[in-house]
């Protein structure tokens, strides 16, 4: 005989878990991901979700880094290869690739193709770099982890508002 399911108890437990999660200090939590040869961090509040790569339809006349459009739950999203956009080469397609969807509050249906996710990271344990070595304006901060690995904190608003990022049509010679 199937176990009885009490919807009221489930909803109460779920509500308590959500309230507990919202009350935790998540200011140091970032999602780690890899794009090109760089380890990146993104604030959880700047991310709507991360999903496996669905089918992407190519768009003729677009730059190489603009992979095309995809349908995610009935909405079209513009898919950009973050590595290729930064000049670090095309992201090879494999099972670990993901689409990082920026939060809907940015008002842009963009999806960033990344090589894979690296889990949650606590930047409170990282050492902030004093000197800025980044060449991209969407690098908010740079860190070094306990093992000496370099990390860049991405400013999603800067990336999504960057004029080069917004210009997806191919230029002569691109």
Buried (B, 14 or more C-beta within 10 A) or exposed (E): EEEEEEEEEEEEEEEEEEEEEEEEEBEEBBBBBBBBEBBBBBBEEBBBEBBEBEEBEEBEEBBEBBBBBBEBEEEEBBBBBBBBBBEBEEBEEEEEBBBBBBBEEBEBBBBBBBBBBBEEBEBEEBEEBEEEEBEBEBBBBBBEBEEEEBBBBBBBBBBBBBEEBEEBEBEEEE
